Amino acid sequence: MFGGVTARSGEVPVIETERLRLRGHKQEDFAESVAMWSDAAVTRYIGGKTLSEEEVWARLLRYVGHWAWLGFGYWLIEEKATGAFVGEMGFSDWKREMEPSLKGVPEIGWVLATRAHGKGYATEAARAAMAWGDANVRSARPSLGRMVCIIHPEHTRSIRVAEKCEFKEVLRTTYHGEPTVLFAR
């Protein structure tokens, strides 16, 4: 797996940018995560359906599990000035059943609450997370060689974020029967 990364088992590093703080999730964040994942505008290109409280709870536990077992995972994104919830982003190994297989390759992803769209937050957070990932995930396992992300081909905002972060389209495929584009850097 991704052994040897600097985050100790379960410890989530805090990353700060000019406007944002990326930190580990807390139980108190559950309501904000549920609100975000319950918004059809947010999930339109991420599975195409809103998530229930049960599904969000399982997702948050997967985030915690990534940090505990793999030394990387998803952060909660908040505005530094206000502490307001912005969204979630980070690295995963979801063991996706897709071709080509992404198993064992660090996959970065981001999702922002609707009120945070259009402010440049996704790019700002992604660049900070990738710098951390380059230093702590990829450097620990140079054989990984790349980072990937998958994006629905109609999700133009996310595609722009990926391109600003030096991701290039590798191929078009499907995931759960839906079209998806695989990007790598």
C-alpha positions in Angstrom: 0.0 0.0 0.0 1.2 3.5 0.7 3.3 2.7 3.8 5.9 5.1 5.0 4.0 8.4 4.7 4.6 11.0 7.4 1.1 11.2 8.9 1.1 8.9 11.9 -1.7 6.3 12.0 -4.9 8.3 12.2 -3.2 11.6 12.7 -4.5 14.1 10.1 -2.1 16.9 9.3 -3.4 20.5 9.1 -2.7 22.4 5.9 -3.2 26.1 5.7 -3.4 28.3 2.6 -4.0 32.0 2.3 -7.7 31.6 2.7 -8.3 28.0 3.7 -7.6 25.4 6.4 -7.6 21.7 5.6 -8.0 19.6 8.7 -9.4 16.3 9.9 -13.1 15.7 10.2 -14.8 15.8 13.6 -18.1 14.4 14.6 -19.4 17.9 14.9 -18.9 18.3 11.1 -21.4 15.6 10.3 -24.4 18.0 9.8 -22.4 20.2 7.3 -21.3 17.1 5.4 -24.8 15.8 5.2 -26.1 19.2 4.0 -23.4 19.3 1.3 -24.0 15.7 0.1 -27.8 16.2 0.2 -27.5 19.0 -2.4 -28.4 17.8 -5.9 -26.2 20.5 -7.4 -23.2 19.1 -5.6 -23.8 15.4 -6.4 -25.0 16.0 -10.0 -21.6 14.8 -11.4 -20.6 12.7 -8.4 -22.7 9.6 -8.7 -25.8 11.6 -9.8 -27.8 11.2 -6.6 -27.8 12.8 -3.2 -26.6 10.9 -0.2 -28.6 9.9 2.9 -27.3 10.5 6.4 -26.3 6.8 6.5 -24.3 7.1 3.3 -22.5 10.3 4.5 -21.7 8.6 7.9 -20.2 5.7 6.0 -18.2 8.1 3.8 -16.8 9.9 6.9 -15.8 6.7 8.5 -14.0 5.7 5.2 -12.1 9.0 5.5 -11.0 8.2 9.0 -10.1 4.7 8.0 -7.9 6.0 5.1 -5.9 8.1 7.6 -5.7 5.3 10.2 -4.6 2.6 7.8 -2.9 4.3 4.9 -1.5 7.6 6.3 -3.5 9.8 3.9 -7.1 10.6 3.3 -9.7 13.4 3.0 -9.6 16.7 4.8 -12.5 19.0 5.7 -11.9 22.4 4.1 -12.9 25.5 6.0 -12.4 29.2 5.6 -9.6 30.4 7.9 -11.2 33.7 8.6 -14.6 32.4 9.6 -14.3 28.7 10.2 -17.1 28.2 7.7 -17.4 24.8 6.1 -16.3 24.8 2.4 -16.1 21.1 1.5 -13.9 18.0 1.5 -10.9 16.9 -0.4 -8.0 14.6 -0.3 -6.4 11.3 -1.4 -8.0 7.9 -1.5 -7.7 4.3 -2.6 -11.3 3.5 -3.0 -10.6 0.1 -4.6 -12.8 1.2 -7.5 -13.9 -1.6 -9.8 -13.2 0.2 -13.1 -10.9 -0.1 -16.1 -8.1 0.8 -16.0 -7.7 -0.1 -12.3 -6.8 2.7 -9.9 -6.1 0.3 -7.1 -2.8 1.4 -5.3 -2.7 4.7 -7.1 -3.3 7.9 -5.1 -6.5 9.4 -6.3 -7.2 13.0 -5.4 -10.8 14.2 -5.2 -12.6 17.4 -4.1 -16.2 18.4 -3.4 -17.4 21.8 -2.3 -20.6 23.1 -0.8 -22.6 25.1 -3.4 -22.1 28.4 -1.5 -18.3 27.9 -2.0 -18.4 27.4 -5.8 -16.8 29.9 -8.0 -14.4 31.4 -5.5 -11.2 29.5 -6.5 -11.3 27.4 -3.3 -11.0 24.1 -5.1 -7.9 25.0 -6.9 -6.3 26.6 -3.9 -7.0 23.6 -1.7 -6.0 21.1 -4.4 -2.7 22.7 -4.9 -2.0 22.6 -1.2 -3.1 19.0 -0.9 -1.0 18.0 -3.9 2.1 19.6 -2.4 1.5 17.6 0.7 0.8 14.5 -1.3 4.0 15.0 -3.4 6.0 15.3 -0.2 4.3 12.6 1.9 2.6 10.1 -0.4 4.6 10.0 -3.6 8.0 10.5 -2.0 7.3 7.6 0.3 6.5 5.3 -2.7 8.3 6.7 -5.8 7.1 3.6 -7.7 3.6 5.1 -7.7 4.8 7.7 -10.2 1.6 9.6 -10.6 -1.6 10.9 -9.1 -4.9 10.5 -10.7 -8.4 11.9 -10.5 -11.7 10.9 -12.3 -14.2 13.5 -13.4 -17.5 13.3 -15.2 -16.9 14.7 -18.7 -19.7 17.4 -18.3 -18.3 18.7 -15.0 -16.4 21.6 -16.6 -15.6 23.3 -13.3 -13.8 20.3 -11.9 -12.0 19.7 -15.2 -10.7 23.3 -15.0 -9.5 22.7 -11.5 -7.7 19.5 -12.6 -6.1 21.3 -15.6 -4.9 24.2 -13.4 -3.3 21.6 -11.2 -1.4 20.1 -14.1 -3.5 17.1 -14.6 -3.8 15.9 -18.2 -6.6 13.7 -19.7 -5.4 10.1 -20.1 -8.5 8.4 -21.3 -12.3 8.3 -21.3 -13.9 5.3 -19.6 -16.9 4.5 -17.5 -17.5 4.1 -13.8 -20.7 2.5 -12.5 -22.1 2.8 -16.0 -21.5 6.5 -16.2 -19.0 8.3 -18.5 -15.8 9.4 -16.7 -12.5 11.0 -17.7 -9.3 9.7 -16.1 -6.7 12.5 -15.5 -3.1 12.0 -14.3 -0.1 14.1 -13.4 
